[in-house]
């Protein structure tokens, strides 16, 4: 009897467990149907209309294309059409690469964290490089593409370079306007009209100033005085009165120095003699031929230094003694060397 009772209890518990599992499965399925009903007819029509607007190529599924279109950020032009004649896109390149690739002949400020790249504005479709065109004209992430300098400028038949630096931490802007071509940069500052030593005043309007105006109101370059102008006139008289005789002295020297009717003309005074020596040492270290270099010196000391390092010189003692500022006369004589050929 005991065994029969245990068997009955076991079968009863098993039946109750199966009944509970079955009931739970039915209840759960019913709840899921209530929470996630099938899309209504309007929703299905809306999805169908959206899917019809998406072109499908190959084996792409409609829902995959729709998903990618909804997640893909919208692209916008870097430069709007209202400024299309100013630029059609941006790129950047390394300042180190740029200054080494193009010979500017200017002092080079080593790049820092905020000056390590050069901004290039492409002003027409034809100036765009062959690669990265889409990134240059359009953007979706705000980043300006960075290219190698040769790649970035490959289709630039002309290039204008603007050198700029933030002066004295003053707020500065650079404005680019489409107009007739000009190779000068206009400078505007908030300085008073009167020439006083007044610093920048933000209450004043911007006005056109010269290259020599400083933010402290002081002019770095002043117009020459009458005495300076008359001294230049006197130097010109000395040059004109002695030109013919000077050319007679210069001609045999020029004929001896010339290579294929070409002479490299330099001028130097005693204060610049260290720069002259540095040039000679650097040129010879690189294997350059200096045999057709002719140095117009303004004093006997510089003449001795130049000839000591093997350079040809021209020095007219008569012109030097008769000129109030001999350097200008020597410069003028150097400019007349083309008459000899």
Secondary structure, DSSP 8 states (H G I E B T S, - for coil): -HHHHHHHHHHHHHHHHHHHHHHHHHHHHHHHHHHS----HHHHHHHHHHHHTS---TT--HHHHHHHHHHS---EESS-GGGTTT-SEEEEEEHHHHHHHS---S------TTSSEEEEEE-SGGGS-SSSHHHHHEESSS---B--HHHHTTT-SS--------GGG---------SS---S--EEE---SS-SS----TTS--EEE-TTB-TTS-BSS----HHHHHHHHHHHHHHHHHHHHHHHHHHHHHHHH-BTTB-EEEEE-GGGHHHHHHHHHHHHHTT---TTEEEEESSHHHHHHHHHTT-EEE--HHHHHH-SSHHHHHHHHHHTGGGG-
